[in-house]
Amino acid sequence: MIRTIGVEKGLSNVESFLKSRGYNIKEFENNELNDKKFLNGVDFIVSTGQDDNFIGIENSSTKVPIISAEGRTPENIEKQIIRER
């Protein structure tokens, strides 16, 4: 099954890498994080790690895992996605 990953705007290196690895990518901005339609359409969220508003999302009814990109390579982020499948 192909995973759909929500990638925060500004993480173009992560977006490009994950696209090249066959993932569907949905770029988002912070204001979309309260949109249940968006959250229900992604399997993971990759954030810049610079906004604490992500804390409440993982505990919401959608249970979308959040991966912080801060200090991590795109390869490392993919490894986490694979581990948490």
Secondary structure, DSSP 8 states (H G I E B T S, - for coil): ---EEEEETT-HHHHHHHHHTT-EEEEE-GGGGG-HHHHHT-SEEEE-S--GGGHHHHTSTT---EEE-TT--HHHHHHHHHHT-
